Amino acid sequence: MTMNEPNASGYVWQVRVYWEDTDGGGVVYHSQYLNFFERARTEWLRSKGIHQARLAEESGVVFAIRRMQVDWIHPARLDDLLDVSVHSVRAGAARLVFRQDMHRHGDGALLASAEVTAVSLDAEQFKPIKMPDHIRSEINHVE
């Protein structure tokens, strides 16, 4: 798994499809797309200097997925190299809304897209909490 720098279409993280990601026919199992989207969001945050374990430890804040809408358009297959993007990110006081796409690297085919809403929670009580200002500022920073 590798990570790419942000570009005009947003942050792009690459992942190769392995046998363990597929069903018996070599097609990526539908729930695996969620893992790929999650890893891209995590690496995007990391690229902005936001490490989730440190955020929980130092600020008492964790992120949880509140809502996810996914459109599966074309199947990803064994050995495909995928470009998983994070773009159109909006950060409110306690909510993040992500737009994500997954393309096959070789031909650029759009395989899946998602809109994901995450919320910031108190790490101990799991109740909504305002995101630290410096985190929201970094997330909303346009590159």
ZAGUDREN-75128 format. One record per residue: residue in three letters; chain; x negated, y, z negated of N, C-alpha, C in turn. Coordinates in nm, 4 decimals. Each point is the difference from the previous one (the first is absolute). Layout:
REM ZAGUDREN-75128
PT   tordren   gudo        n_x        n_y        n_z       ca_x       ca_y       ca_z        c_x        c_y        c_z
PT       ALA      A          X          Y          Z          X          Y          Z          X          Y          Z
...
This chain:
REM ZAGUDREN-75128
PT   tordren   gudo        n_x        n_y        n_z       ca_x       ca_y       ca_z        c_x        c_y        c_z
PT       MET      A    -0.0837    -0.1166     0.0000     0.0837     0.1166     0.0000    -0.0884     0.1232     0.0000
PT       THR      A     0.0343     0.0938     0.0854    -0.0772     0.1227     0.0081     0.0909     0.1197    -0.0146
PT       MET      A    -0.0586     0.1127    -0.0170     0.0741     0.1224    -0.0188    -0.0519     0.1019     0.0998
PT       ASN      A     0.0894     0.0722     0.0633    -0.0385     0.1050     0.0937     0.0224     0.1360    -0.0627
PT       GLU      A    -0.0629     0.0995     0.0575     0.0182     0.1370    -0.0450     0.1346     0.0523     0.0496
PT       PRO      A     0.0548     0.1019    -0.0669     0.1236     0.0604     0.0476    -0.0186     0.0546     0.1411
PT       ASN      A     0.1052    -0.0033     0.0793    -0.0053     0.0577     0.1341     0.1295     0.0754     0.0264
PT       ALA      A     0.0202     0.0420     0.1245     0.1157     0.0823     0.0328     0.1321    -0.0689    -0.0314
PT       SER      A     0.0035    -0.1328     0.0030     0.1250    -0.0705    -0.0268     0.0128    -0.0384    -0.1469
PT       GLY      A    -0.0837     0.0544    -0.0861     0.0045    -0.0317    -0.1414    -0.1159    -0.0897    -0.0383
PT       TYR      A     0.0068    -0.0519    -0.1194    -0.1023    -0.0915    -0.0493     0.0257    -0.1386     0.0587
PT       VAL      A    -0.1034    -0.0650     0.0480     0.0150    -0.1336     0.0589    -0.0928    -0.0973    -0.0715
PT       TRP      A     0.0570    -0.1114    -0.0431    -0.0742    -0.1087    -0.0645     0.0163    -0.1229     0.0882
PT       GLN      A    -0.1078    -0.0710     0.0219     0.0061    -0.1186     0.0861    -0.0054    -0.1277    -0.0814
PT       VAL      A     0.0723    -0.0998     0.0504     0.0007    -0.1318    -0.0626     0.0125    -0.1057     0.1101
PT       ARG      A    -0.0673    -0.1098    -0.0184     0.0082    -0.1135     0.0915     0.1047    -0.0970    -0.0547
PT       VAL      A     0.0796    -0.0593     0.0869     0.0990    -0.1003    -0.0408    -0.0689    -0.1351    -0.0130
PT       TYR      A     0.0108    -0.0586    -0.1185    -0.0562    -0.1320    -0.0274     0.1112    -0.1044    -0.0058
PT       TRP      A    -0.0404    -0.1247     0.0038     0.0961    -0.1105    -0.0028     0.0950     0.0135    -0.1189
PT       GLU      A    -0.0539     0.0363    -0.1162     0.0807     0.0114    -0.1222     0.1078     0.1073     0.0095
PT       ASP      A    -0.0103     0.0913     0.0974     0.0994     0.1059     0.0189     0.1171    -0.0444     0.0865
PT       THR      A    -0.0107    -0.1188     0.0592     0.0966    -0.0412     0.1021     0.0892    -0.1152    -0.0462
PT       ASP      A     0.1046    -0.0202     0.0777     0.0832    -0.1178    -0.0185    -0.0643    -0.1149     0.0777
PT       GLY      A     0.0634    -0.1128     0.0090    -0.0572    -0.1148     0.0690    -0.0241     0.0209     0.1481
PT       GLY      A     0.0619     0.1028     0.0590    -0.0149     0.0253     0.1432    -0.1034     0.1057     0.0342
PT       GLY      A    -0.0733     0.0489    -0.1000    -0.1020     0.1009     0.0263     0.0522     0.1422     0.0076
PT       VAL      A     0.1253     0.0223    -0.0433     0.0598     0.1327    -0.0014    -0.0038     0.0515    -0.1436
PT       VAL      A    -0.0338     0.1284    -0.0172    -0.0066     0.0568    -0.1347     0.1371    -0.0103    -0.0669
PT       TYR      A    -0.0014    -0.0585    -0.1193     0.1213    -0.0152    -0.0794     0.0493     0.1385    -0.0412
PT       HIS      A     0.1314     0.0220     0.0016     0.0545     0.1353    -0.0179    -0.0447     0.0689    -0.1291
PT       SER      A    -0.0119    -0.0707    -0.1098    -0.0388     0.0652    -0.1251    -0.1465     0.0447     0.0005
PT       GLN      A    -0.0817    -0.0591     0.0846    -0.1411     0.0373     0.0059    -0.0187     0.1429     0.0513
PT       TYR      A     0.0934     0.0472     0.0833    -0.0065     0.1380     0.0481     0.0008     0.0966    -0.1185
PT       LEU      A     0.0785    -0.0336    -0.1035     0.0077     0.0856    -0.1186    -0.1357     0.0089    -0.0688
PT       ASN      A    -0.0713    -0.1133    -0.0058    -0.1351     0.0004    -0.0577    -0.0939     0.0889     0.0809
PT       PHE      A     0.0076    -0.0099     0.1321    -0.0860     0.0828     0.0847     0.0310     0.1487    -0.0201
PT       PHE      A     0.1284     0.0349    -0.0060     0.0385     0.1393    -0.0236    -0.0504     0.0467    -0.1369
PT       GLU      A     0.0153    -0.0840    -0.1024    -0.0456     0.0343    -0.1349    -0.1500     0.0258    -0.0036
PT       ARG      A    -0.0766    -0.0868     0.0619    -0.1453     0.0163    -0.0011    -0.0419     0.1276     0.0717
PT       ALA      A     0.0680     0.0337     0.1091    -0.0318     0.1238     0.0720     0.0287     0.1220    -0.0883
PT       ARG      A     0.1132    -0.0013    -0.0723     0.0304     0.1126    -0.0898    -0.1043     0.0106    -0.1107
PT       THR      A    -0.0389    -0.1140    -0.0556    -0.1001    -0.0002    -0.1069    -0.1327     0.0546     0.0501
PT       GLU      A    -0.0428    -0.0425     0.1183    -0.1268     0.0495     0.0554     0.0093     0.1467     0.0388
PT       TRP      A     0.1173     0.0449     0.0443     0.0202     0.1412     0.0304    -0.0164     0.0831    -0.1276
PT       LEU      A     0.0630    -0.0436    -0.1105    -0.0163     0.0692    -0.1274    -0.1471     0.0020    -0.0424
PT       ARG      A    -0.0658    -0.1147     0.0141    -0.1419    -0.0105    -0.0368    -0.0837     0.0980     0.0832
PT       SER      A     0.0342     0.0165     0.1287    -0.0745     0.0929     0.0857     0.0152     0.1444    -0.0463
PT       LYS      A     0.1035     0.0256    -0.0775     0.0246     0.1332    -0.0549    -0.0535     0.0123    -0.1424
PT       GLY      A    -0.0723    -0.1024    -0.0441    -0.0583     0.0033    -0.1337     0.0965    -0.0395    -0.1100
PT       ILE      A     0.1119    -0.0596     0.0369     0.1010    -0.0407    -0.0978    -0.0080    -0.1514    -0.0164
PT       HIS      A    -0.0535    -0.0430    -0.1132    -0.0144    -0.1419    -0.0301     0.1093    -0.0363    -0.0995
PT       GLN      A     0.0866    -0.0914     0.0376     0.1193    -0.0256    -0.0794    -0.0301    -0.0528    -0.1400
PT       ALA      A    -0.1001    -0.0842    -0.0148    -0.0336    -0.0503    -0.1332    -0.0471     0.1149    -0.0896
PT       ARG      A    -0.0828     0.0876     0.0561    -0.0494     0.1154    -0.0754     0.1136     0.0957    -0.0345
PT       LEU      A     0.0923     0.0202     0.0958     0.1154     0.0873    -0.0227     0.0836    -0.0519    -0.1170
PT       ALA      A     0.0218    -0.1302    -0.0057     0.0768    -0.0588    -0.1098    -0.0727     0.0150    -0.1324
PT       GLU      A    -0.1284    -0.0238     0.0038    -0.0813     0.0051    -0.1223    -0.0171     0.1424    -0.0530
PT       GLU      A    -0.0319     0.0932     0.0898    -0.0323     0.1365    -0.0429     0.1209     0.0918    -0.0115
PT       SER      A     0.0995    -0.0194     0.0865     0.1157     0.0899     0.0012     0.1291    -0.0669    -0.0457
PT       GLY      A    -0.0027    -0.1320    -0.0164     0.1209    -0.0705    -0.0422     0.1073    -0.0045     0.1075
PT       VAL      A    -0.0422     0.0054     0.1263     0.0938     0.0019     0.1124    -0.0247    -0.1194     0.0910
PT       VAL      A     0.1086    -0.0670     0.0393    -0.0056    -0.1064     0.1002     0.1025     0.0323     0.1083
PT       PHE      A    -0.0194    -0.0569     0.1166     0.0954     0.0148     0.1094     0.0761    -0.1303     0.0178
PT       ALA      A     0.1277     0.0115     0.0278     0.0831    -0.1173     0.0280     0.0850     0.0299     0.1227
PT       ILE      A     0.0250    -0.1034     0.0785     0.0841     0.0166     0.1189     0.1456     0.0052    -0.0429
PT       ARG      A     0.0682     0.1039     0.0435     0.1420     0.0198    -0.0315     0.0883    -0.0469     0.1150
PT       ARG      A    -0.0495     0.0234     0.1215     0.0798    -0.0320     0.1191    -0.0950    -0.0266     0.1163
PT       MET      A     0.0384    -0.0944     0.0853    -0.0782    -0.0265     0.1198     0.0957    -0.0424     0.1108
PT       GLN      A    -0.0127     0.0657     0.1124     0.0772    -0.0371     0.1180    -0.0995    -0.0396     0.1080
PT       VAL      A     0.0110    -0.1228     0.0482    -0.0957    -0.0526     0.0973     0.0729    -0.0403     0.1271
PT       ASP      A    -0.0588     0.0361     0.1120     0.0460    -0.0478     0.1303    -0.1088    -0.0891     0.0570
PT       TRP      A     0.0330    -0.1279     0.0211    -0.0914    -0.0933     0.0645     0.0334     0.0030     0.1485
PT       ILE      A    -0.0977     0.0366     0.0817     0.0258     0.0250     0.1418    -0.0550    -0.1124     0.0874
PT       HIS      A    -0.1269    -0.0349    -0.0200    -0.0647    -0.1089     0.0728    -0.0834    -0.0800    -0.0990
PT       PRO      A    -0.0183    -0.1281     0.0255    -0.0765    -0.0811    -0.0955    -0.1507     0.0232     0.0096
PT       ALA      A    -0.0641    -0.0007    -0.1155    -0.1463    -0.0067    -0.0054    -0.0343    -0.1476    -0.0058
PT       ARG      A    -0.1154    -0.0361     0.0546    -0.0359    -0.1416     0.0113    -0.1406    -0.0253    -0.0551
PT       LEU      A    -0.0263    -0.1261    -0.0228    -0.1292    -0.0453    -0.0489    -0.1129     0.0638     0.0804
PT       ASP      A    -0.1004     0.0527    -0.0675    -0.1199     0.0635     0.0544     0.0195     0.1410     0.0539
PT       ASP      A     0.1239     0.0529     0.0004     0.0186     0.1395     0.0409    -0.0754     0.0919    -0.0947
PT       LEU      A    -0.0564     0.1070     0.0541    -0.0548     0.1079    -0.0802     0.1080     0.1071    -0.0041
PT       LEU      A     0.0395     0.0394    -0.1204     0.1106     0.0937    -0.0164    -0.0500     0.1349    -0.0497
PT       ASP      A     0.0595     0.1064     0.0515    -0.0214     0.1357    -0.0486     0.1241     0.0372    -0.0806
PT       VAL      A    -0.0170     0.0178    -0.1297     0.1116     0.0334    -0.0887    -0.0186     0.1448    -0.0441
PT       SER      A     0.0935     0.0848     0.0388    -0.0164     0.1426    -0.0263     0.0870     0.0481    -0.1161
PT       VAL      A    -0.0451     0.1090    -0.0590     0.0745     0.0742    -0.1011     0.0038     0.1425     0.0520
PT       HIS      A     0.1201     0.0522     0.0200     0.0116     0.1377     0.0478     0.1307     0.0603    -0.0496
PT       SER      A     0.0177     0.1273     0.0224     0.1196     0.0726    -0.0437     0.0275    -0.0235    -0.1484
PT       VAL      A    -0.1013     0.0186    -0.0812     0.0145    -0.0200    -0.1440     0.0497     0.1299    -0.0634
PT       ARG      A     0.1036    -0.0134    -0.0823     0.0511     0.1145    -0.0750    -0.0015    -0.0353    -0.1482
PT       ALA      A    -0.0516     0.0909    -0.0800    -0.0063    -0.0224    -0.1447     0.0829     0.1056    -0.0712
PT       GLY      A     0.0967    -0.0458    -0.0778     0.0782     0.0885    -0.0859    -0.0520    -0.0105    -0.1421
PT       ALA      A     0.0797     0.0425    -0.0946    -0.0427    -0.0010    -0.1399    -0.0292    -0.1418    -0.0486
PT       ALA      A     0.0863    -0.0948     0.0367    -0.0182    -0.1379    -0.0476     0.0204    -0.1017     0.1117
PT       ARG      A     0.0099     0.0470     0.1248     0.0292    -0.0911     0.1103    -0.0951     0.0217     0.1164
PT       LEU      A    -0.0369    -0.1123     0.0638    -0.0806     0.0008     0.1221     0.0807    -0.0688     0.1092
PT       VAL      A     0.0046     0.0600     0.1169     0.0659    -0.0636     0.1139    -0.1055    -0.0189     0.1087
PT       PHE      A    -0.0180    -0.1244     0.0394    -0.0991    -0.0368     0.1005     0.0704    -0.0455     0.1265
PT       ARG      A    -0.0579     0.0323     0.1130     0.0393    -0.0572     0.1288    -0.1184    -0.0828     0.0442
PT       GLN      A     0.0247    -0.1256     0.0357    -0.1087    -0.0894     0.0400     0.0360    -0.0731     0.1281
PT       ASP      A    -0.1027    -0.0261     0.0806     0.0152    -0.0793     0.1217    -0.1084    -0.1050     0.0046
PT       MET      A     0.0304    -0.1081     0.0678    -0.0971    -0.1071     0.0216    -0.0057    -0.0272     0.1506
PT       HIS      A    -0.1203     0.0157     0.0557    -0.0221    -0.0246     0.1425    -0.1024    -0.1124     0.0184
PT       ARG      A     0.0149    -0.0748     0.1069    -0.1046    -0.0954     0.0376    -0.1124     0.0819     0.0614
PT       HIS      A    -0.1218    -0.0200    -0.0465    -0.1140     0.0806     0.0427    -0.0285    -0.0156     0.1497
PT       GLY      A     0.0058    -0.1194     0.0505    -0.0375    -0.0252     0.1390     0.0837     0.0721     0.1029
PT       ASP      A     0.1327    -0.0018    -0.0169     0.0869     0.0602     0.1017     0.0831     0.1163    -0.0530
PT       GLY      A    -0.0132     0.0316    -0.1295     0.0719     0.1131    -0.0569     0.1477    -0.0232    -0.0233
PT       ALA      A     0.0471    -0.1225     0.0192     0.1427    -0.0287    -0.0169     0.0446     0.0282    -0.1424
PT       LEU      A     0.1124     0.0708    -0.0139     0.0579     0.0253    -0.1310     0.0667    -0.1287    -0.0477
PT       LEU      A    -0.0444    -0.0513    -0.1138     0.0512    -0.1259    -0.0528     0.1030     0.0211    -0.1097
PT       ALA      A    -0.0222     0.0987    -0.0839     0.0919     0.0274    -0.1098    -0.0169     0.1440    -0.0450
PT       SER      A     0.1053     0.0556    -0.0567    -0.0087     0.1330    -0.0594     0.0777    -0.0025    -0.1309
PT       ALA      A    -0.0378     0.0873    -0.0904     0.0638     0.0026    -0.1312     0.0070     0.1416    -0.0537
PT       GLU      A     0.1047     0.0254    -0.0760     0.0064     0.1193    -0.0826     0.0041    -0.0502    -0.1431
PT       VAL      A    -0.0928     0.0492    -0.0800    -0.0185    -0.0512    -0.1351     0.0108     0.1150    -0.0991
PT       THR      A     0.0822    -0.0195    -0.1022     0.0106     0.0973    -0.1074    -0.0585    -0.0616    -0.1260
PT       ALA      A    -0.0992     0.0685    -0.0560    -0.0613    -0.0428    -0.1256     0.0274     0.1077    -0.1045
PT       VAL      A     0.0028    -0.0408    -0.1258     0.0199     0.0941    -0.1086    -0.1146    -0.0131    -0.0996
PT       SER      A    -0.0293     0.1094    -0.0672    -0.1013    -0.0056    -0.1054     0.0723    -0.0312    -0.1308
PT       LEU      A    -0.0594    -0.0924    -0.0746     0.0596    -0.0460    -0.1248    -0.1002     0.0116    -0.1131
PT       ASP      A     0.0520     0.0176    -0.1201    -0.0816    -0.0096    -0.1194    -0.0517    -0.1428    -0.0078
PT       ALA      A    -0.1302    -0.0186    -0.0127    -0.0616    -0.1327     0.0048     0.0449    -0.0922    -0.1124
PT       GLU      A     0.0459     0.0541    -0.1105     0.0427    -0.0843    -0.1120     0.1498    -0.0238    -0.0021
PT       GLN      A     0.0782     0.1028     0.0284     0.1455    -0.0118    -0.0100     0.0686    -0.0289     0.1334
PT       PHE      A    -0.0718     0.0138     0.1093     0.0541    -0.0185     0.1341     0.1238     0.0858     0.0248
PT       LYS      A    -0.0072     0.1250    -0.0473     0.1037     0.0983     0.0265    -0.0608     0.1076     0.0883
PT       PRO      A     0.0826     0.0631     0.0855    -0.0533     0.1041     0.0887    -0.0734     0.1083    -0.0788
PT       ILE      A    -0.1102     0.0441     0.0597    -0.0833     0.1041    -0.0612    -0.0543     0.0878     0.1126
PT       LYS      A    -0.0177     0.1269    -0.0300    -0.0571     0.0918     0.0987    -0.1426    -0.0438     0.0329
PT       MET      A    -0.0291     0.0001     0.1277    -0.1340    -0.0327     0.0472    -0.0956     0.1127    -0.0404
PT       PRO      A    -0.1229    -0.0325    -0.0392    -0.0956     0.1071    -0.0307    -0.0148     0.0951     0.1200
PT       ASP      A    -0.0062     0.1298    -0.0291    -0.0062     0.1015     0.1061    -0.1151    -0.0232     0.0967
PT       HIS      A    -0.1181    -0.0374    -0.0513    -0.1150    -0.0184     0.0889     0.0213    -0.1176     0.0958
PT       ILE      A     0.0761    -0.0996    -0.0423     0.0305    -0.1146     0.0877     0.0963     0.0449     0.1097
PT       ARG      A     0.1071     0.0681    -0.0389     0.0979     0.0477     0.0982    -0.0662     0.0950     0.1000
PT       SER      A    -0.0864     0.0863    -0.0492    -0.0707     0.0937     0.0863    -0.0866    -0.0738     0.1013
PT       GLU      A    -0.0727    -0.1005    -0.0449    -0.0875    -0.0766     0.0890     0.0805    -0.0763     0.1041
PT       ILE      A     0.1121    -0.0551    -0.0406     0.0852    -0.0750     0.0924     0.0608     0.0911     0.1041
PT       ASN      A     0.0424     0.1188    -0.0406     0.0626     0.0938     0.0936    -0.1002     0.0769     0.0839
PT       HIS      A    -0.1305    -0.0138    -0.0299    -0.1040     0.0701     0.0750    -0.0005    -0.0488     0.1446
PT       VAL      A     0.0111     0.0935     0.0939    -0.0036    -0.0343     0.1418    -0.1446    -0.0010     0.0453
PT       GLU      A    -0.0394    -0.1066     0.0679    -0.1393    -0.0137     0.0446    -0.0209     0.0643     0.1345
